[in-house]
Every structure is written in structure tokens, then in C-alpha cells.
Amino acid sequence: MRHTRPAQRSDVTVDQPQETLQARWQAVEPYNLVWYVEACLSNALRMETCIQDAEREKDTEVAELFRKAQADSRKGAELGKQLLKKRIAS
């Protein structure tokens, strides 16, 4: 899984204590929400392959299960994005 670093901020310097940098990082980037949204979107994409596999095998019951899981993952990603926007804006 690829993680990105926040954009460089002029008020954070490399000679600050680690605790200060960590506090700034948490204030700038709600990391757990970013991870959650990425995981939900990744799962939704993965479910597309699972749906196609189930359909190829003509297993509509399993395909429907995967469609529901995909919809839940998309909903989770959307909720996570809304919370992330709210926290970044404040």
C-alpha cells in the first residue's frame, strides 16, 4: 500500500522535536481517514473483479453479494471523504 506525505508546510521545520512534527502531521492530515477512504475505494475496485468472476461462472447469488459489498465500500469511502473534508476545512 502506498502512503503519501503531506505537502511541505513552511511552519514545520526538520529540526523540530519528533513529538511536535507528529502533532503537526496529525493536525494537517487526518491519516486514519485517508487510509480508510483508500481502503474502501480499493475494496470497491477489487469487488468489480469478483463480480465479473462470479458472473462468468453464472453464480448470480455470489455476484449479488459482491455488488452489495461494493456498494457498502463506496458508501464508506463517501462518508470518509465527507469527514476528511470537514476536518481539513477546520
C-alpha positions in Angstrom: 0.0 0.0 0.0 1.3 3.4 -1.0 1.2 6.2 1.5 1.8 9.8 0.6 3.3 12.6 2.7 1.6 15.9 3.3 2.6 18.9 1.2 5.6 20.8 2.6 4.5 23.5 5.1 6.6 26.5 5.8 5.8 26.5 9.5 7.2 22.9 10.0 11.0 22.5 10.1 13.1 19.4 10.2 14.9 20.5 13.4 11.7 20.4 15.5 11.3 17.6 18.0 9.6 14.5 16.7 6.5 15.0 19.0 6.0 18.5 17.5 6.2 17.2 14.0 3.8 14.3 14.8 1.3 16.7 16.3 1.5 19.0 13.2 1.2 15.9 10.9 -2.0 14.8 12.8 -3.4 18.3 12.6 -2.7 18.7 8.9 -3.6 15.2 7.7 -6.2 13.0 9.4 -4.2 10.0 8.4 -6.6 7.3 9.6 -9.4 8.8 7.5 -7.1 8.9 4.4 -6.2 5.3 5.0 -9.9 4.4 5.5 -11.1 6.1 2.3 -8.3 4.5 0.3 -9.1 1.0 1.7 -12.8 1.4 0.9 -12.1 2.5 -2.7 -9.5 -0.3 -3.2 -12.1 -2.8 -1.9 -14.8 -1.4 -4.2 -12.4 -1.8 -7.2 -11.5 -5.4 -6.1 -15.2 -6.2 -5.8 -15.6 -5.4 -9.5 -13.2 -8.2 -10.4 -15.0 -10.6 -8.0 -18.4 -9.6 -9.6 -17.0 -10.4 -13.1 -15.6 -13.7 -11.9 -18.9 -14.7 -10.3 -20.9 -13.7 -13.4 -18.5 -15.6 -15.7 -19.3 -18.7 -13.5 -23.0 -17.8 -13.7 -23.2 -17.6 -9.9 -25.7 -14.7 -9.5 -26.0 -15.2 -5.8 -22.3 -14.6 -5.2 -22.3 -11.8 -7.8 -25.1 -10.1 -5.9 -23.2 -10.5 -2.6 -20.2 -8.8 -4.1 -22.3 -6.0 -5.6 -23.7 -5.3 -2.1 -20.1 -5.3 -0.6 -19.0 -3.0 -3.4 -21.9 -0.6 -2.6 -21.1 -0.7 1.1 -17.4 0.1 0.3 -18.4 3.0 -1.9 -20.7 4.4 0.8 -17.9 4.0 3.4 -15.5 5.9 1.1 -18.0 8.7 0.6 -18.7 9.0 4.3 -14.9 9.0 5.0 -14.3 11.7 2.3 -17.0 13.9 3.9 -15.4 13.6 7.3 -12.0 14.3 5.9 -13.2 17.4 4.1 -14.8 18.6 7.3 -11.6 18.1 9.3 -9.3 19.7 6.7 -11.6 22.7 6.4 -11.4 23.4 10.2 
